[in-house]
């Protein structure tokens, strides 16, 4: 009798597991602009949570739970209007081409025209200054790691370049996306300042700074500072690295961002569905705080 009940319970578990496995909706297709050119790395958001991203060829393929079939997916890409797609559309036709339209460039044009009227003097660097990394930031697709850089320049200045230190761990030559935000009074992201996509890519060896020219964005250094950040992009399955720490194992994709203990405070921020400050001490006794190796270069007005 006991054997029968064990068999019955096991059968029910298997049946429920089967239902759970099949209670998914496949979301796949391509992301393109109004001219039907491929748009790579478009982010998909549902209920304010990151659920997927198209790859370098504009193709996306992921699964969401059947309970969300009456919800809407937001498709976001810098410089383009957000597109909305019903999950139910993928039930009747599981492959969809999502077309995004460009946003107006009027505001950006005004900023760009005002910048040449200045005469620039010295170049100022702010952020991480150490030459060697002593920590690591491992992430997966859609994650963002940033450094809050306070405005310590008394004169008007414009963001010229962003620099990121890439470790040799993982796949150092993986492409990443640069994100720039104005900071609020609490040092948290307030507004996205880039209206188009900027990318960086390290060498195959790593252990070096990667510079990305942002001068064309004409971003004036805000009073509360900037948050310069790196976003991890989707990769092939063979670009996954596993690292063992004792009994646990860390799995991450693509590149590894270097870390530094040179700051007395935490200026590190992390995004995965929502922004939060990342407080990562190296040693409780020494109270050393890990921050990402990110720095910014500014053109300072004379």
ChimeraX commands (.cxc) that place a marker at each C-alpha (Angstrom):
marker #1 position 0.00,0.00,0.00 radius 0.5
marker #1 position 2.84,2.37,0.91 radius 0.5
marker #1 position 4.54,1.55,-2.35 radius 0.5
marker #1 position 1.34,2.42,-4.21 radius 0.5
marker #1 position 1.09,5.83,-2.53 radius 0.5
marker #1 position 4.75,6.54,-3.24 radius 0.5
marker #1 position 4.14,5.69,-6.88 radius 0.5
marker #1 position 1.02,7.91,-6.92 radius 0.5
marker #1 position 2.83,10.87,-5.38 radius 0.5
marker #1 position 5.75,10.43,-7.76 radius 0.5
marker #1 position 3.36,10.33,-10.72 radius 0.5
marker #1 position 1.62,13.53,-9.59 radius 0.5
marker #1 position 4.98,15.28,-9.18 radius 0.5
marker #1 position 6.05,14.22,-12.67 radius 0.5
marker #1 position 2.74,15.36,-14.17 radius 0.5
marker #1 position 2.96,18.76,-12.44 radius 0.5
marker #1 position 6.58,19.11,-13.51 radius 0.5
marker #1 position 5.50,18.38,-17.06 radius 0.5
marker #1 position 2.84,21.07,-16.90 radius 0.5
marker #1 position 5.37,23.52,-15.43 radius 0.5
marker #1 position 7.83,22.73,-18.21 radius 0.5
marker #1 position 5.26,23.33,-20.92 radius 0.5
marker #1 position 3.64,26.38,-19.28 radius 0.5
marker #1 position 5.97,28.65,-21.21 radius 0.5
marker #1 position 5.49,30.92,-24.20 radius 0.5
marker #1 position 8.33,31.16,-26.71 radius 0.5
marker #1 position 9.12,34.77,-27.61 radius 0.5
marker #1 position 11.28,34.99,-30.70 radius 0.5
marker #1 position 11.85,37.02,-33.85 radius 0.5
marker #1 position 13.91,40.01,-35.00 radius 0.5
marker #1 position 14.29,43.66,-34.00 radius 0.5
marker #1 position 14.61,46.22,-36.82 radius 0.5
marker #1 position 14.36,49.96,-37.46 radius 0.5
marker #1 position 11.84,51.70,-39.75 radius 0.5
marker #1 position 14.08,50.97,-42.76 radius 0.5
marker #1 position 14.13,47.28,-41.75 radius 0.5
marker #1 position 17.79,47.41,-40.80 radius 0.5
marker #1 position 18.81,45.09,-37.97 radius 0.5
marker #1 position 18.78,46.59,-34.47 radius 0.5
marker #1 position 21.10,44.64,-32.16 radius 0.5
marker #1 position 20.84,44.49,-28.38 radius 0.5
marker #1 position 17.24,45.66,-27.96 radius 0.5
marker #1 position 16.11,45.14,-24.34 radius 0.5
marker #1 position 12.80,43.46,-23.49 radius 0.5
marker #1 position 11.04,44.51,-20.28 radius 0.5
marker #1 position 7.88,43.11,-18.65 radius 0.5
marker #1 position 6.53,44.32,-15.30 radius 0.5
marker #1 position 9.65,46.49,-14.97 radius 0.5
marker #1 position 11.85,43.39,-15.14 radius 0.5
marker #1 position 14.46,42.54,-17.74 radius 0.5
marker #1 position 13.38,39.37,-19.57 radius 0.5
marker #1 position 15.64,39.24,-22.62 radius 0.5
marker #1 position 17.66,40.98,-25.31 radius 0.5
marker #1 position 18.20,40.58,-29.04 radius 0.5
marker #1 position 21.69,39.53,-30.11 radius 0.5
marker #1 position 24.17,41.20,-32.50 radius 0.5
marker #1 position 22.06,40.00,-35.47 radius 0.5
marker #1 position 18.86,41.43,-34.05 radius 0.5
marker #1 position 17.48,37.98,-33.23 radius 0.5
marker #1 position 15.79,37.29,-29.91 radius 0.5
marker #1 position 14.64,34.00,-28.45 radius 0.5
marker #1 position 13.56,33.46,-24.85 radius 0.5
marker #1 position 10.67,32.05,-22.87 radius 0.5
marker #1 position 8.20,33.65,-20.45 radius 0.5
marker #1 position 5.61,32.07,-18.20 radius 0.5
marker #1 position 2.13,31.41,-19.56 radius 0.5
marker #1 position 0.63,33.51,-16.73 radius 0.5
marker #1 position 1.96,36.64,-18.52 radius 0.5
marker #1 position 0.18,35.96,-21.82 radius 0.5
marker #1 position -2.20,38.92,-21.35 radius 0.5
marker #1 position 0.62,41.33,-20.47 radius 0.5
marker #1 position 2.65,43.73,-22.60 radius 0.5
marker #1 position 6.36,43.61,-23.40 radius 0.5
marker #1 position 8.33,46.84,-23.75 radius 0.5
marker #1 position 11.09,46.88,-26.37 radius 0.5
marker #1 position 13.71,49.53,-25.58 radius 0.5
marker #1 position 16.68,50.84,-27.54 radius 0.5
marker #1 position 18.59,54.12,-27.08 radius 0.5
marker #1 position 17.63,56.75,-29.64 radius 0.5
marker #1 position 14.38,54.96,-30.53 radius 0.5
marker #1 position 10.82,55.15,-29.27 radius 0.5
marker #1 position 9.80,52.31,-26.98 radius 0.5
marker #1 position 7.75,49.69,-28.83 radius 0.5
marker #1 position 5.04,47.64,-27.14 radius 0.5
marker #1 position 4.07,44.07,-27.97 radius 0.5
marker #1 position 1.35,41.89,-26.49 radius 0.5
marker #1 position 2.60,38.52,-25.25 radius 0.5
marker #1 position -0.57,37.00,-26.73 radius 0.5
marker #1 position 0.72,37.89,-30.22 radius 0.5
marker #1 position 3.46,35.29,-29.79 radius 0.5
marker #1 position 0.91,32.57,-29.00 radius 0.5
marker #1 position -0.80,32.82,-32.40 radius 0.5
marker #1 position 2.43,33.56,-34.28 radius 0.5
marker #1 position 5.51,32.78,-32.23 radius 0.5
marker #1 position 7.95,34.72,-34.47 radius 0.5
marker #1 position 7.52,38.47,-34.60 radius 0.5
marker #1 position 9.51,41.22,-36.31 radius 0.5
marker #1 position 9.47,44.23,-34.00 radius 0.5
marker #1 position 10.05,47.60,-35.68 radius 0.5
marker #1 position 11.26,50.57,-33.64 radius 0.5
marker #1 position 11.11,54.19,-34.81 radius 0.5
marker #1 position 13.75,56.81,-34.15 radius 0.5
marker #1 position 13.11,59.58,-31.64 radius 0.5
marker #1 position 13.45,63.30,-32.36 radius 0.5
marker #1 position 17.01,64.66,-32.36 radius 0.5
marker #1 position 16.01,68.31,-31.75 radius 0.5
marker #1 position 17.18,68.46,-28.12 radius 0.5
marker #1 position 20.48,66.77,-28.94 radius 0.5
marker #1 position 21.11,69.14,-31.86 radius 0.5
marker #1 position 20.74,72.17,-29.57 radius 0.5
marker #1 position 23.31,70.76,-27.13 radius 0.5
marker #1 position 25.78,69.85,-29.89 radius 0.5
marker #1 position 25.59,73.34,-31.43 radius 0.5
marker #1 position 26.29,75.03,-28.08 radius 0.5
marker #1 position 29.47,73.08,-27.31 radius 0.5
marker #1 position 31.83,74.51,-30.02 radius 0.5
marker #1 position 31.38,78.03,-28.63 radius 0.5
marker #1 position 33.64,77.06,-25.73 radius 0.5
marker #1 position 37.43,77.02,-25.71 radius 0.5
marker #1 position 38.79,74.00,-23.89 radius 0.5
marker #1 position 41.91,73.88,-21.76 radius 0.5
marker #1 position 43.10,70.98,-19.66 radius 0.5
marker #1 position 41.68,67.45,-19.67 radius 0.5
marker #1 position 40.60,66.15,-16.27 radius 0.5
marker #1 position 40.32,62.50,-15.19 radius 0.5
marker #1 position 37.95,61.39,-12.41 radius 0.5
marker #1 position 37.09,57.96,-11.07 radius 0.5
marker #1 position 39.38,54.95,-10.60 radius 0.5
marker #1 position 43.08,55.75,-10.82 radius 0.5
marker #1 position 44.80,52.53,-9.79 radius 0.5
marker #1 position 46.77,50.72,-12.50 radius 0.5
marker #1 position 46.06,47.13,-11.46 radius 0.5
marker #1 position 42.76,45.45,-10.62 radius 0.5
marker #1 position 42.33,43.73,-7.25 radius 0.5
marker #1 position 38.74,42.58,-7.62 radius 0.5
marker #1 position 36.21,41.41,-10.20 radius 0.5
marker #1 position 32.67,42.14,-11.36 radius 0.5
marker #1 position 31.10,39.07,-12.99 radius 0.5
marker #1 position 27.73,39.60,-14.66 radius 0.5
marker #1 position 25.20,38.17,-17.15 radius 0.5
marker #1 position 23.15,39.61,-20.03 radius 0.5
marker #1 position 21.23,42.77,-19.19 radius 0.5
marker #1 position 23.15,43.52,-15.99 radius 0.5
marker #1 position 24.69,46.97,-15.56 radius 0.5
marker #1 position 27.52,48.00,-13.23 radius 0.5
marker #1 position 28.31,51.66,-12.76 radius 0.5
marker #1 position 30.46,54.08,-10.79 radius 0.5
marker #1 position 29.13,57.36,-9.41 radius 0.5
marker #1 position 31.63,60.07,-10.31 radius 0.5
marker #1 position 31.16,63.25,-8.29 radius 0.5
marker #1 position 31.63,66.64,-9.92 radius 0.5
marker #1 position 34.91,67.96,-8.53 radius 0.5
marker #1 position 35.59,70.34,-11.41 radius 0.5
marker #1 position 34.76,73.99,-10.56 radius 0.5
marker #1 position 34.54,75.00,-14.22 radius 0.5
marker #1 position 32.12,73.95,-16.97 radius 0.5
marker #1 position 33.24,70.66,-18.44 radius 0.5
marker #1 position 32.04,68.08,-20.95 radius 0.5
marker #1 position 32.39,64.30,-20.92 radius 0.5
marker #1 position 35.02,63.28,-23.45 radius 0.5
marker #1 position 35.72,59.57,-22.86 radius 0.5
marker #1 position 34.77,56.70,-20.58 radius 0.5
marker #1 position 37.41,54.14,-19.58 radius 0.5
marker #1 position 36.80,50.59,-18.31 radius 0.5
marker #1 position 39.40,48.14,-16.98 radius 0.5
marker #1 position 38.83,44.64,-18.44 radius 0.5
marker #1 position 40.32,41.60,-16.69 radius 0.5
marker #1 position 41.85,38.57,-18.40 radius 0.5
marker #1 position 39.23,36.29,-16.82 radius 0.5
marker #1 position 36.47,35.00,-19.10 radius 0.5
marker #1 position 36.32,36.51,-22.61 radius 0.5
marker #1 position 38.00,39.97,-22.48 radius 0.5
marker #1 position 37.26,40.76,-26.16 radius 0.5
marker #1 position 33.47,40.66,-25.64 radius 0.5
marker #1 position 31.54,43.74,-26.75 radius 0.5
marker #1 position 29.75,45.78,-24.07 radius 0.5
marker #1 position 27.44,48.80,-24.11 radius 0.5
marker #1 position 28.24,52.08,-22.35 radius 0.5
marker #1 position 25.52,53.73,-20.28 radius 0.5
marker #1 position 25.69,57.26,-18.85 radius 0.5
marker #1 position 23.25,58.73,-16.33 radius 0.5
marker #1 position 22.96,61.96,-14.40 radius 0.5
marker #1 position 23.03,61.36,-10.65 radius 0.5
marker #1 position 20.51,62.60,-8.12 radius 0.5
marker #1 position 21.40,63.99,-4.67 radius 0.5
marker #1 position 21.73,60.44,-3.32 radius 0.5
marker #1 position 24.12,59.34,-6.05 radius 0.5
marker #1 position 21.54,57.18,-7.80 radius 0.5
marker #1 position 20.75,57.24,-11.57 radius 0.5
marker #1 position 18.30,60.00,-12.43 radius 0.5
marker #1 position 18.22,60.29,-16.22 radius 0.5
marker #1 position 19.75,58.48,-19.19 radius 0.5
marker #1 position 22.00,61.00,-20.99 radius 0.5
marker #1 position 23.00,59.11,-24.13 radius 0.5
marker #1 position 20.50,59.19,-27.00 radius 0.5
marker #1 position 22.36,56.63,-29.11 radius 0.5
marker #1 position 24.37,53.48,-28.48 radius 0.5
marker #1 position 28.09,53.47,-27.73 radius 0.5
marker #1 position 30.06,50.23,-27.44 radius 0.5
marker #1 position 33.42,49.14,-26.14 radius 0.5
marker #1 position 35.49,46.01,-26.64 radius 0.5
marker #1 position 38.69,44.81,-25.01 radius 0.5
marker #1 position 41.59,42.83,-26.41 radius 0.5
marker #1 position 41.78,39.03,-26.35 radius 0.5
marker #1 position 44.38,39.26,-23.57 radius 0.5
marker #1 position 42.68,41.67,-21.18 radius 0.5
marker #1 position 44.23,43.37,-18.12 radius 0.5
marker #1 position 44.03,46.76,-19.78 radius 0.5
marker #1 position 41.93,49.92,-19.99 radius 0.5
marker #1 position 39.35,50.17,-22.80 radius 0.5
marker #1 position 38.46,53.71,-23.88 radius 0.5
marker #1 position 35.19,54.77,-25.50 radius 0.5
marker #1 position 34.93,58.23,-27.11 radius 0.5
marker #1 position 31.70,59.95,-25.98 radius 0.5
marker #1 position 32.55,63.49,-27.09 radius 0.5
marker #1 position 29.90,63.46,-29.84 radius 0.5
marker #1 position 27.19,63.09,-27.16 radius 0.5
marker #1 position 28.12,66.56,-25.83 radius 0.5
marker #1 position 27.24,65.77,-22.21 radius 0.5
marker #1 position 27.91,68.62,-19.80 radius 0.5
marker #1 position 29.07,67.45,-16.36 radius 0.5
marker #1 position 26.00,67.76,-14.05 radius 0.5
marker #1 position 26.21,69.29,-10.59 radius 0.5
marker #1 position 25.44,66.00,-8.82 radius 0.5
marker #1 position 27.86,64.07,-10.99 radius 0.5
marker #1 position 27.56,61.25,-13.50 radius 0.5
marker #1 position 27.16,57.50,-13.36 radius 0.5
marker #1 position 29.34,55.81,-15.98 radius 0.5
marker #1 position 28.31,52.21,-16.47 radius 0.5
marker #1 position 28.92,49.00,-18.41 radius 0.5
marker #1 position 26.08,46.80,-19.68 radius 0.5
marker #1 position 26.59,43.10,-20.43 radius 0.5
marker #1 position 25.25,42.00,-23.84 radius 0.5
marker #1 position 23.91,38.61,-25.03 radius 0.5
marker #1 position 26.50,36.09,-26.14 radius 0.5
marker #1 position 26.85,32.66,-27.61 radius 0.5
marker #1 position 26.49,29.80,-25.11 radius 0.5
marker #1 position 30.17,28.93,-25.44 radius 0.5
marker #1 position 31.16,32.28,-23.90 radius 0.5
marker #1 position 30.10,31.27,-20.40 radius 0.5
marker #1 position 32.76,30.99,-17.70 radius 0.5
marker #1 position 32.46,29.02,-14.48 radius 0.5
marker #1 position 34.68,29.77,-11.50 radius 0.5
marker #1 position 34.77,27.75,-8.29 radius 0.5
marker #1 position 34.94,29.46,-4.90 radius 0.5
marker #1 position 35.22,26.71,-2.31 radius 0.5
marker #1 position 32.03,24.67,-2.54 radius 0.5
marker #1 position 30.16,27.28,-4.60 radius 0.5
marker #1 position 30.43,28.04,-8.30 radius 0.5
marker #1 position 30.01,31.38,-10.11 radius 0.5
marker #1 position 28.79,31.44,-13.70 radius 0.5
marker #1 position 29.12,34.59,-15.78 radius 0.5
marker #1 position 29.06,35.66,-19.42 radius 0.5
marker #1 position 31.62,37.46,-21.54 radius 0.5
marker #1 position 33.99,39.99,-20.02 radius 0.5
marker #1 position 34.96,40.65,-16.42 radius 0.5
marker #1 position 35.17,44.24,-15.17 radius 0.5
marker #1 position 38.02,45.01,-12.80 radius 0.5
marker #1 position 37.54,46.19,-9.24 radius 0.5
marker #1 position 39.51,48.55,-7.00 radius 0.5
marker #1 position 39.79,49.20,-3.26 radius 0.5
marker #1 position 41.16,52.74,-3.57 radius 0.5
marker #1 position 37.98,54.52,-2.38 radius 0.5
marker #1 position 36.94,54.97,1.25 radius 0.5
marker #1 position 33.25,54.91,0.27 radius 0.5
marker #1 position 31.07,52.80,-2.00 radius 0.5
marker #1 position 30.28,54.51,-5.30 radius 0.5
marker #1 position 29.33,51.24,-6.97 radius 0.5
marker #1 position 25.87,50.73,-8.46 radius 0.5
marker #1 position 24.27,47.62,-9.86 radius 0.5
marker #1 position 21.21,47.11,-12.08 radius 0.5
marker #1 position 19.20,43.93,-12.58 radius 0.5
marker #1 position 15.53,44.90,-12.83 radius 0.5
marker #1 position 16.17,47.81,-10.45 radius 0.5
marker #1 position 19.04,50.04,-9.40 radius 0.5
marker #1 position 20.74,49.47,-6.08 radius 0.5
marker #1 position 23.96,50.49,-4.42 radius 0.5
marker #1 position 26.46,47.65,-4.30 radius 0.5
marker #1 position 28.36,47.58,-1.01 radius 0.5
marker #1 position 31.04,44.89,-1.29 radius 0.5
marker #1 position 33.69,44.90,1.47 radius 0.5
marker #1 position 36.83,42.84,0.88 radius 0.5
marker #1 position 37.57,42.27,4.52 radius 0.5
marker #1 position 35.32,43.19,7.44 radius 0.5
marker #1 position 38.32,43.90,9.67 radius 0.5
marker #1 position 40.14,46.06,7.14 radius 0.5
marker #1 position 36.83,47.47,5.89 radius 0.5
marker #1 position 38.09,47.82,2.31 radius 0.5
marker #1 position 35.32,48.57,-0.18 radius 0.5
marker #1 position 35.20,47.28,-3.74 radius 0.5
marker #1 position 34.30,49.69,-6.55 radius 0.5
marker #1 position 34.39,49.13,-10.32 radius 0.5
marker #1 position 37.46,50.27,-12.25 radius 0.5
marker #1 position 35.75,52.95,-14.31 radius 0.5
marker #1 position 36.99,56.46,-14.95 radius 0.5
marker #1 position 35.85,59.43,-17.00 radius 0.5
marker #1 position 37.79,62.00,-19.01 radius 0.5
marker #1 position 36.48,65.58,-19.25 radius 0.5
marker #1 position 37.21,68.55,-21.48 radius 0.5
marker #1 position 37.38,71.57,-19.16 radius 0.5
marker #1 position 36.38,75.02,-20.41 radius 0.5
marker #1 position 39.07,77.71,-20.01 radius 0.5
marker link #1:1,2 radius 0.2
marker link #1:2,3 radius 0.2
marker link #1:3,4 radius 0.2
marker link #1:4,5 radius 0.2
marker link #1:5,6 radius 0.2
marker link #1:6,7 radius 0.2
marker link #1:7,8 radius 0.2
marker link #1:8,9 radius 0.2
marker link #1:9,10 radius 0.2
marker link #1:10,11 radius 0.2
marker link #1:11,12 radius 0.2
marker link #1:12,13 radius 0.2
marker link #1:13,14 radius 0.2
marker link #1:14,15 radius 0.2
marker link #1:15,16 radius 0.2
marker link #1:16,17 radius 0.2
marker link #1:17,18 radius 0.2
marker link #1:18,19 radius 0.2
marker link #1:19,20 radius 0.2
marker link #1:20,21 radius 0.2
marker link #1:21,22 radius 0.2
marker link #1:22,23 radius 0.2
marker link #1:23,24 radius 0.2
marker link #1:24,25 radius 0.2
marker link #1:25,26 radius 0.2
marker link #1:26,27 radius 0.2
marker link #1:27,28 radius 0.2
marker link #1:28,29 radius 0.2
marker link #1:29,30 radius 0.2
marker link #1:30,31 radius 0.2
marker link #1:31,32 radius 0.2
marker link #1:32,33 radius 0.2
marker link #1:33,34 radius 0.2
marker link #1:34,35 radius 0.2
marker link #1:35,36 radius 0.2
marker link #1:36,37 radius 0.2
marker link #1:37,38 radius 0.2
marker link #1:38,39 radius 0.2
marker link #1:39,40 radius 0.2
marker link #1:40,41 radius 0.2
marker link #1:41,42 radius 0.2
marker link #1:42,43 radius 0.2
marker link #1:43,44 radius 0.2
marker link #1:44,45 radius 0.2
marker link #1:45,46 radius 0.2
marker link #1:46,47 radius 0.2
marker link #1:47,48 radius 0.2
marker link #1:48,49 radius 0.2
marker link #1:49,50 radius 0.2
marker link #1:50,51 radius 0.2
marker link #1:51,52 radius 0.2
marker link #1:52,53 radius 0.2
marker link #1:53,54 radius 0.2
marker link #1:54,55 radius 0.2
marker link #1:55,56 radius 0.2
marker link #1:56,57 radius 0.2
marker link #1:57,58 radius 0.2
marker link #1:58,59 radius 0.2
marker link #1:59,60 radius 0.2
marker link #1:60,61 radius 0.2
marker link #1:61,62 radius 0.2
marker link #1:62,63 radius 0.2
marker link #1:63,64 radius 0.2
marker link #1:64,65 radius 0.2
marker link #1:65,66 radius 0.2
marker link #1:66,67 radius 0.2
marker link #1:67,68 radius 0.2
marker link #1:68,69 radius 0.2
marker link #1:69,70 radius 0.2
marker link #1:70,71 radius 0.2
marker link #1:71,72 radius 0.2
marker link #1:72,73 radius 0.2
marker link #1:73,74 radius 0.2
marker link #1:74,75 radius 0.2
marker link #1:75,76 radius 0.2
marker link #1:76,77 radius 0.2
marker link #1:77,78 radius 0.2
marker link #1:78,79 radius 0.2
marker link #1:79,80 radius 0.2
marker link #1:80,81 radius 0.2
marker link #1:81,82 radius 0.2
marker link #1:82,83 radius 0.2
marker link #1:83,84 radius 0.2
marker link #1:84,85 radius 0.2
marker link #1:85,86 radius 0.2
marker link #1:86,87 radius 0.2
marker link #1:87,88 radius 0.2
marker link #1:88,89 radius 0.2
marker link #1:89,90 radius 0.2
marker link #1:90,91 radius 0.2
marker link #1:91,92 radius 0.2
marker link #1:92,93 radius 0.2
marker link #1:93,94 radius 0.2
marker link #1:94,95 radius 0.2
marker link #1:95,96 radius 0.2
marker link #1:96,97 radius 0.2
marker link #1:97,98 radius 0.2
marker link #1:98,99 radius 0.2
marker link #1:99,100 radius 0.2
marker link #1:100,101 radius 0.2
marker link #1:101,102 radius 0.2
marker link #1:102,103 radius 0.2
marker link #1:103,104 radius 0.2
marker link #1:104,105 radius 0.2
marker link #1:105,106 radius 0.2
marker link #1:106,107 radius 0.2
marker link #1:107,108 radius 0.2
marker link #1:108,109 radius 0.2
marker link #1:109,110 radius 0.2
marker link #1:110,111 radius 0.2
marker link #1:111,112 radius 0.2
marker link #1:112,113 radius 0.2
marker link #1:113,114 radius 0.2
marker link #1:114,115 radius 0.2
marker link #1:115,116 radius 0.2
marker link #1:116,117 radius 0.2
marker link #1:117,118 radius 0.2
marker link #1:118,119 radius 0.2
marker link #1:119,120 radius 0.2
marker link #1:120,121 radius 0.2
marker link #1:121,122 radius 0.2
marker link #1:122,123 radius 0.2
marker link #1:123,124 radius 0.2
marker link #1:124,125 radius 0.2
marker link #1:125,126 radius 0.2
marker link #1:126,127 radius 0.2
marker link #1:127,128 radius 0.2
marker link #1:128,129 radius 0.2
marker link #1:129,130 radius 0.2
marker link #1:130,131 radius 0.2
marker link #1:131,132 radius 0.2
marker link #1:132,133 radius 0.2
marker link #1:133,134 radius 0.2
marker link #1:134,135 radius 0.2
marker link #1:135,136 radius 0.2
marker link #1:136,137 radius 0.2
marker link #1:137,138 radius 0.2
marker link #1:138,139 radius 0.2
marker link #1:139,140 radius 0.2
marker link #1:140,141 radius 0.2
marker link #1:141,142 radius 0.2
marker link #1:142,143 radius 0.2
marker link #1:143,144 radius 0.2
marker link #1:144,145 radius 0.2
marker link #1:145,146 radius 0.2
marker link #1:146,147 radius 0.2
marker link #1:147,148 radius 0.2
marker link #1:148,149 radius 0.2
marker link #1:149,150 radius 0.2
marker link #1:150,151 radius 0.2
marker link #1:151,152 radius 0.2
marker link #1:152,153 radius 0.2
marker link #1:153,154 radius 0.2
marker link #1:154,155 radius 0.2
marker link #1:155,156 radius 0.2
marker link #1:156,157 radius 0.2
marker link #1:157,158 radius 0.2
marker link #1:158,159 radius 0.2
marker link #1:159,160 radius 0.2
marker link #1:160,161 radius 0.2
marker link #1:161,162 radius 0.2
marker link #1:162,163 radius 0.2
marker link #1:163,164 radius 0.2
marker link #1:164,165 radius 0.2
marker link #1:165,166 radius 0.2
marker link #1:166,167 radius 0.2
marker link #1:167,168 radius 0.2
marker link #1:168,169 radius 0.2
marker link #1:169,170 radius 0.2
marker link #1:170,171 radius 0.2
marker link #1:171,172 radius 0.2
marker link #1:172,173 radius 0.2
marker link #1:173,174 radius 0.2
marker link #1:174,175 radius 0.2
marker link #1:175,176 radius 0.2
marker link #1:176,177 radius 0.2
marker link #1:177,178 radius 0.2
marker link #1:178,179 radius 0.2
marker link #1:179,180 radius 0.2
marker link #1:180,181 radius 0.2
marker link #1:181,182 radius 0.2
marker link #1:182,183 radius 0.2
marker link #1:183,184 radius 0.2
marker link #1:184,185 radius 0.2
marker link #1:185,186 radius 0.2
marker link #1:186,187 radius 0.2
marker link #1:187,188 radius 0.2
marker link #1:188,189 radius 0.2
marker link #1:189,190 radius 0.2
marker link #1:190,191 radius 0.2
marker link #1:191,192 radius 0.2
marker link #1:192,193 radius 0.2
marker link #1:193,194 radius 0.2
marker link #1:194,195 radius 0.2
marker link #1:195,196 radius 0.2
marker link #1:196,197 radius 0.2
marker link #1:197,198 radius 0.2
marker link #1:198,199 radius 0.2
marker link #1:199,200 radius 0.2
marker link #1:200,201 radius 0.2
marker link #1:201,202 radius 0.2
marker link #1:202,203 radius 0.2
marker link #1:203,204 radius 0.2
marker link #1:204,205 radius 0.2
marker link #1:205,206 radius 0.2
marker link #1:206,207 radius 0.2
marker link #1:207,208 radius 0.2
marker link #1:208,209 radius 0.2
marker link #1:209,210 radius 0.2
marker link #1:210,211 radius 0.2
marker link #1:211,212 radius 0.2
marker link #1:212,213 radius 0.2
marker link #1:213,214 radius 0.2
marker link #1:214,215 radius 0.2
marker link #1:215,216 radius 0.2
marker link #1:216,217 radius 0.2
marker link #1:217,218 radius 0.2
marker link #1:218,219 radius 0.2
marker link #1:219,220 radius 0.2
marker link #1:220,221 radius 0.2
marker link #1:221,222 radius 0.2
marker link #1:222,223 radius 0.2
marker link #1:223,224 radius 0.2
marker link #1:224,225 radius 0.2
marker link #1:225,226 radius 0.2
marker link #1:226,227 radius 0.2
marker link #1:227,228 radius 0.2
marker link #1:228,229 radius 0.2
marker link #1:229,230 radius 0.2
marker link #1:230,231 radius 0.2
marker link #1:231,232 radius 0.2
marker link #1:232,233 radius 0.2
marker link #1:233,234 radius 0.2
marker link #1:234,235 radius 0.2
marker link #1:235,236 radius 0.2
marker link #1:236,237 radius 0.2
marker link #1:237,238 radius 0.2
marker link #1:238,239 radius 0.2
marker link #1:239,240 radius 0.2
marker link #1:240,241 radius 0.2
marker link #1:241,242 radius 0.2
marker link #1:242,243 radius 0.2
marker link #1:243,244 radius 0.2
marker link #1:244,245 radius 0.2
marker link #1:245,246 radius 0.2
marker link #1:246,247 radius 0.2
marker link #1:247,248 radius 0.2
marker link #1:248,249 radius 0.2
marker link #1:249,250 radius 0.2
marker link #1:250,251 radius 0.2
marker link #1:251,252 radius 0.2
marker link #1:252,253 radius 0.2
marker link #1:253,254 radius 0.2
marker link #1:254,255 radius 0.2
marker link #1:255,256 radius 0.2
marker link #1:256,257 radius 0.2
marker link #1:257,258 radius 0.2
marker link #1:258,259 radius 0.2
marker link #1:259,260 radius 0.2
marker link #1:260,261 radius 0.2
marker link #1:261,262 radius 0.2
marker link #1:262,263 radius 0.2
marker link #1:263,264 radius 0.2
marker link #1:264,265 radius 0.2
marker link #1:265,266 radius 0.2
marker link #1:266,267 radius 0.2
marker link #1:267,268 radius 0.2
marker link #1:268,269 radius 0.2
marker link #1:269,270 radius 0.2
marker link #1:270,271 radius 0.2
marker link #1:271,272 radius 0.2
marker link #1:272,273 radius 0.2
marker link #1:273,274 radius 0.2
marker link #1:274,275 radius 0.2
marker link #1:275,276 radius 0.2
marker link #1:276,277 radius 0.2
marker link #1:277,278 radius 0.2
marker link #1:278,279 radius 0.2
marker link #1:279,280 radius 0.2
marker link #1:280,281 radius 0.2
marker link #1:281,282 radius 0.2
marker link #1:282,283 radius 0.2
marker link #1:283,284 radius 0.2
marker link #1:284,285 radius 0.2
marker link #1:285,286 radius 0.2
marker link #1:286,287 radius 0.2
marker link #1:287,288 radius 0.2
marker link #1:288,289 radius 0.2
marker link #1:289,290 radius 0.2
marker link #1:290,291 radius 0.2
marker link #1:291,292 radius 0.2
marker link #1:292,293 radius 0.2
marker link #1:293,294 radius 0.2
marker link #1:294,295 radius 0.2
marker link #1:295,296 radius 0.2
marker link #1:296,297 radius 0.2
marker link #1:297,298 radius 0.2
marker link #1:298,299 radius 0.2
marker link #1:299,300 radius 0.2
marker link #1:300,301 radius 0.2
marker link #1:301,302 radius 0.2
view
